[in-house]
Amino acid sequence: MAENKKTYYITTPIYYPSDKLHIGHAYTTVAADSMARYKRMRGYDVWFLTGADEHGQKIERKAKSVGKTPKEYVDEIVAGFKLLWEKLQISNDDFIRTTEERHKKVVQDIFQKMYDKGDIYKAEYEGWYCTPCETFWTEKQLEDKCCPDCGRPVELLKEESYFFRMSKYQDRLLEHIKNNPDFIQPPSRRNEMISFIESGLEDLCVSRTTFSWGIPVPFDEKHVIYVWIDALTNYISALGYGSGDEKFEKYWPADLHLVGKDIVRFHTIIWPAILMSVGLELPKKVFGHGWLLLAEGKMSKSKGNVVDPMELIDKYGVDAIRYYLIREIPTGADGYYSEEALVERINTDLANDFGNLVSRTTAMIDKFNGGLIPAPSAEEPIDRELREFAQKTVSNVENLMEEFELSNAVGEIWKLVNRTNKYIEETAPWALARDSSKRSRLETVLYYMVEALRFCTVMCTPFMPGLPPKVYMQLGIENETHVHTWESIEKWGALPSGVRINRGEPIFPRIDLKKLEIQEQQASEGAQGEKEKDDVDKKIENEITIDEFSRVDLRVAEVLKAEKVENADKLLKLEVDLGTEKKTVVAGIAEYYKPDEVVGKKVVIVANLKPAKIRGITSQGMILAASKGDKLGVITLDKDIPVGAKVK
């Protein structure tokens, strides 16, 4: 019965709505969603929470800078969060906002209980405060007088504050961590936290008076409750703690808090100490995952180097993005993002491996068995090997999921994908089809191919929820829901025979790298490319003012060097002289000019264009060119104008 189901409560951090979310945030939520979906498939009663952390001085300042109230500002940003989760097919059961009344009430209740217990006291605080990180630092913790986390300047603040006696719980917390090795994962994070606690915990500043955008202290309303008590309490406020809501009794303590490694300390020290203070059970596990890094380091809104997941979803599809995110970040370690690596994953893993398995399996059933899934007969050793490999894969994936090793779990599925492709080569159904005496053998091989494909598809469901319906449609089993379940792959042979397949378009079309180069060229040249309008006399739209035009710094430059960009037919790497400096520019002109044809030319470049990475090369400007149809010409000068001269 449903009420006897095992429960599973999983959370992401609640994200800060200072700006749009980037691909790193998307990883955390996709990873949590994959686990939530997996647990549902295994029969658990799952509650999956995400949300938005909306208070604090940073939001107050940001809203003021754009002429909005804090609530108006966060409402717009949070709407973007929800749209992104919808596009990523996130299956969260709740979305908590710290501006909701249900949350405010619980935060004030928790604060009051801690105060009544004597765990909160008033004192004067002086310390270095980083507004973007919402964190106080001591003098010795600063790095070059800047925040050790984000590297930005800090402010010296002195104000009356309430403090939480966190030091009181130091020994009890250390004992809990040491007695429960699974509480903090992976082990590297656990060791870091033990070391941090053993160095000595200080009492924590838990209120502020220098801003008003937050939840008031219930017994002293000139104070605002500090962000970490506010934000962390979301994990129980969303369950209706203190309101008689049965969800709290049902799902708490949380089975897994999934967080980035930069906020493990808050979730494994501050949060447990708060729970100890109010007499609540601690979460069962906090997992601190690694970051998705760019070549130049961590993504940061302030650095302006974030990758927009919305654009990637529109460009490559949601299943491809989800697969890439899960596969690219190993358990506990960092992963690296590049669009080239993303396209490589799509083409190799999804198109070549999985997509090809679907295509050749359905093609052979169509061609060699009239489009019907055959019934198998006698199993030969090579068939048994595939069957046992598939069954072992299920077991391996289950074990890895329990350890939250998502990347390795997906890797195991792909071992079965590749083993099935190899099985097809080894058994050669096309050769069997030419010998009528081997008809029974052919039918067995075809069945084993499609059954192994079904195993792979079922196991992919938590990671790529949009994929299985497409595969089941082609296999003709879209209505055979009993073979879509995890339970159905606990034994081999659940796939019904006699079902008619419906061959369709490739599940994962290959990405044309040449088209990607064209897109890069368009981005670097600002050209219309293939979208250029043929009607040159058409009325010019999007008029700009002279002030807007004056922001573009056009300069005369001389091309000193030119060479082709490796593996990019359309791109040249140029070194140009502007008189006062030299710049590297990547230009999409290789189809029209040989390198030696542009060396020595005086050209016009946009000198103040924001640098961009193109094929791993930082391009520091853009050369002006005119194009029409299949013709392109670089704009040059008809008089000897010195380099560096401004073009007006």
Residue, then its C-alpha position, 0 to 999 in steps of 0.5 A: m500500500a502507498e502509505n507503507k512506501k519508503t520515503y526519500y526527501i532530497t533538496t537542492p540549495i535554494y538559489y540566489p536571485s541576483d541574476k539569471l542562473h547559469i549552467g553550473h546551477a543547472y547541474t545541481t538541479v539536474a543531478a537532484d532530479s535524476m536521483a529523485r526520478y530514480k528513487r521514484m522508479r524504485g518505489y520510493d515516496v519521494w519529496f523533491l525540493t528546490g527554491a529561491d533564497e530572496h533576502g539580504q543586502k545584496i538583493e536590496r542594493k541590486a533592486k535599488s540600482v534598477g529602480k525596483t522594490p526588492k520583491e519586484y526584482v526577485d519576482e522577475i528573476v524567480a520566474g526565470f528560475k521556474l521557466l528554466w526548471e520547466k525546460l530542463q524537465i525538473s520534477n520538483d514537488d515543491f518550490i520554496r521562496t523565502t519571501e513566502e509567509r509559510h517560510k517567514k513564520v517558521v524562521q521566526d519560530i526557530f529563532q525564538k526557540m533558540y533565543d528561549k534556550g539561551d543559544i542566542y544573545k546580543a552583542e556588538y559585532e565588528g568584522w569584514y563583510c562580503t556583500p555578494c557572499e553574505t559572509f563575515w570574515t575575520e582579518k586573518q581569513l582575508e586574502d589581500k584584504c579581499c573575500p577569500d571565497c570570491g576575491r572581491p572587496v569587503e567592508l568593515l562593519k560595526e553594529e549591534s547584532y544577535f549571536f548564535r552560540m555555535s561553539k556550544y555544539q562543537d564537540r557534539l557536532l564533531e562526534h556526530i560526523k565521526n560516528n556517521p561517516d556517510f553524513i558528509q560526502p564525498p570523504s574529501r569534504r568530510n575531512e575538510m569539515i572535521s579539520f575546520i571544526e577541530s580548529g575551533l568554532e566561533d559564535l555566529c552573527v545571526s542578525r543585521t541592522t544595516f538593511s531591512w530586506g529580510i525577516p524581522v527578529p520576532f522580539d526585536e524588529k529593528h534586527v533582520i535575521y541573518v541570511w544563513i538561518d533564514a535560508l537554511t530553514n527552508y528545508i523544514s519550512a517547506l515541509g510545514y514544520g510547526s504547523g501540524d503538516e503531516k509532510f514534516e513527520k513523513y519526510w524529515p530528516a532529509d535523506l540528501h541535501l545536495v549542494g555545491k562544495d563552496i557551501v558545504r560548511f554552512h550545511t554541515i556545521i551551521w545547519p546541524a548546530i541550528l537543528m541541535s539547538v531546537g532539538l530536531e534530527l539532523p539530515k542523513k547526508v550532505f553531498g558536496h559536488g564539484w563545480l562545472l568549470l570553464a577553461e579560465g576557471k569558475m563561472s561567475k556572474s560578476k566575471g560575466n563568463v557564465v553559460d546560459p543553459m536556456e540557449l544550450i537547450d534551444k540549440y541542442g535539446v534538453d536530453a543532450i544537455r542533461y546527459y552532458l551535465i551528468r556525464e561530465i562531472p565525476t563524483g566529488a570532482d570538478g568538470y570542465y565545460s566547453e561547447e566543443a566537448l558538448v558537441e563531441r558528447i552528443n555526436t559520440d555517445l548519443a548519436n554514434d552509440f545510442g542513436n545508432l543502436v536504436s537505428r540499426t536494431t529497428a532497421m534490422i527488425d524491419k528488414f529481416n522480420g517484417g517489422l515485428i519483434p520476434a520471439p527468441s529460441a535457444e540461447e547460445p553462449i554469446d547471447r548468455e554473455l549479453r544477457e548476463f552483462a545487461q543484468k550485471t549492469v542493472s546491479n552496478v547502476e543501482n549500487l552506484m546510484e546509492e553512492f550518488e555516483l551519477s556520472n559512473a552510473v551513466g558510464e555503466i549504461w553506456k558500457l551496455v550500449n557499446r556491448t550491444n553494438k559489439y554483439i550485433e557485429e559478432t552475431a552478424p544478423w545480416a549474414l544469418a538473414r541470408d541463410s533460411s536454415k538459420r531463421s530461428r537463430l536470427e530471431t533470437v539475435l534480433y530479440y536480444m538486440v532489442e531487449a538489451l536496448r530496452f534495458c539501456t532505455v529504462m536505465c536512462t529514464p532518470f537522466m534523460p526523461g524525454l528519451p524513453p518515450k521516443v524509443y518506446m514509440q519506435l519499438g512499438i511498446e509505448n502502451e506496454t507500460h509494464v516494460h518501462t519500469w525499473e522492476s521490468i529490468e530485474k529479469w531478462g525477457a519481459l519485452p513482448s514478442g509480436v509487437r510491430i515497430n515504428r521506425g522513425e527519425p534518428i533519436f539524436p541527429r549528429i551535430d554538424l561541426k561546420k554549422l557550428e563554425i558558421q555560428e562562431q563566425q557569425a558571432s565573431e564577425g557580427a555578420q548575418g551569414e546565411k540569414e542575410k537578406d537578398d533585398v539590399d534596398k529594403k528599409i533599414e530597421n533598428e535605427i541607432t542614435i549618433d551617441e550609440f554609434s560613438r560607443v563603437d571604437l573603429r580603428v585602422a589596423e595593419v595585419l602583421k601575421a595570419e594563419k589558419v585555425e586548426n580544424a576550422d576551414k573558415l577561420l584565420k588567426l590574425e595579429v594586427d597592429l593598432g600603433t599603441e598595441k597589438k591584438t589577436v583577432v579570429a576572422g571568418i575569412a579563410e574561404y576568401y583569403k589565403p593567409d599571405e593575401v591579408v598580411g600587410k593590409k590596412v583594415v578596419i577593426v572594432a577595437n573595443l569589442k569584448p574578447a571572446k573564445i573562438r576555437g580556444i583562441t581569445s579574439q580581441g576584436m572584429i575585422l569589418a567585411a562586406s558580404k553578399g551571396d558567396k562573395l566577401g571582401v575585407i574593408t580596406l583603405d584607399k589612402d595611407i592612413p596611419v595605424g591606430a587612426k579612429v574611423k568615423 
